[in-house]
């Protein structure tokens, strides 16, 4: 019988996580401007939630072209590295573990966010549909708009971006992060290379599934050369249905998602990646992943598996007891409850999330959620 609970420590490489409750990557659009720099608000936000067994930052762009939403932080300038260093120091003072999610949006962007107002870049010149980007229209003000048509990267440029990931990992190490997670979900750049719907290349990065996975494989090798593979995680969003909500919020639905993502997981396992993170749909009445996929994933990938998306304590404990997952991200619940492990461990009531303050703004709905008082 599986006797593990959410409070059983978890070994991840040479890291010992004190519990299995994770802060997943959550876009909050609170970086300081100009420069997309983590400031004191972000220091407080991550410090408050450092009782998590594991924390991953919000998506953090590896270069200026990697941005698709105003006010999201980067990890490519000296000022950004200095800002993140204050965050990691605060988290480590509380005994927490923090990875940086390395992010490039690819085609999910707009010339207003791009250097020199150039078009976004992508594996192929195909516009993203059913999704919106967020651009600044005035200081502190912005609007949602459609992404623009991207231009196709040359083979040489693809290899340059792999090196930008390596440099971002070096910057994350300098900033004091414990490791990095590669954002390969939600229809962003790595996902665009993997998907048969957005990658029509004819070079070594296109065509067969093995070729479409090559970009991710080379990035894993690049960042592993900095942190070691056990300090690298990868996030996927394997979708098995194609409702409009799933396309908008999670990305691209493959013709055979099971084959695509089990093949990808096999590659990650062979590269000795530290953990695999699976993002699930998180709106009301969204479908669960097929049990056949969870079983196949567990049989294929032998490191820790993290799940997130509309997870309650009860659902997480069920997945843990089934042996399908090891670590669980609580998104909006952790936003509203900075002391979530304490509350779950003692059955204390939970604060409700303020949806209006999720993206951008002040400390309201960011660092002012109350801790439990008995």
Phi, psi and omega in degrees: 000138178280115183256009180291149174232177177296348182252009172280128179302153181234132176270123177236098188061233178262014174263135173253113179273131189285341173207177185254020179261118187245148166270109181282171178294125185226111179295124181235347174055051181240015181289156182280145182243150355283163173109354179052052187256130173298127181245194185296328177301317180290325175302311181296319183300312181286324177301317182301329187257014187286358174282354173301150175292332184207140180226139173237135180293166167302161177307130187232112189292138184278344180201164181303324180291347183277004185265134177236359184215134180298146171074013174273147187281160175242175177221039184236357178241159179299323180293321178294317178301316180297321179294316179294329180299323177294325178293310183295323178297318180296317180294317181292327176298332179268004179082018183269167177240129186225123173256152177261126176276115180274129195225134168222123186278343182061238186285348182276067184204185186213150181302334179296338180260353188264147176302132180066016180058031179282164175294157173296165179249154185199167176297326179219156183278071179230125183288145174285136180244155175070021180219158179234151172250166184239119181244149178280133178252340176195163179308120180078004181232148180200182181209152173276140179209168181286146173296156179264163178300126179274168170254150182284133176289142171285164178302318179297321180292325177300315180294328176294322179292324174304317179291329176294325174296318177300315180296320178297322177295319176299319178295320179295321177295317178298326180282354175095011178292153180278346180174188180224151172243135177268123180278100181245030184234187168059022176076015179273189197305309181297318177299324179296324177289322182290324191281136176290347181270348183231356181241107178241030183288157178244006176266197184290354179260007181223169178099254183292161178300320178301320178290322181290338176273352186298319180303311178298317180301317181290325178293317178302316179298320182295311183285333176293334178292344179263307187261342194087143188297332181287348175257021178239132173238162178228136178250127175243160172229080182283110183261137182248355174228174189226045174292160181298325181296318181294320179296321182290316191263340185236340174128230194247137181258116181282158177297326178226078185299326181298312180297316182302309189274335172288323174297317178297317180296323178297320177296316179299320180296319181292334179270002177060039178296145187294321178201161177240128180250131181245119177268125178252165176300143187229023175256168183301138177064019177288149183286149175280157173296146177299139178299329179298326178288316178301317179295316181295323180295317179295324179289335187266317184253124190259358174270182177299139176246129179251135175242145173209155181128100177059036181272133168257169176301318182296315181294318179298317181293328177295313180297322178295315181295328178287345181083011184278329184221164184237338190213143190223126179270130177247104188284272183299329178297321180284329175302314186276345184227086183299337178256039187305314179303319178299314182294316180293322182292336184245002180070025179286152179295155183255143171290149174274148180278146175264101186297331184292340185250017183293320187242112177076164177120209187254200175291341179297126182074012182234297180243009184253010175292135185286143168282158182292135175237119182279000000 
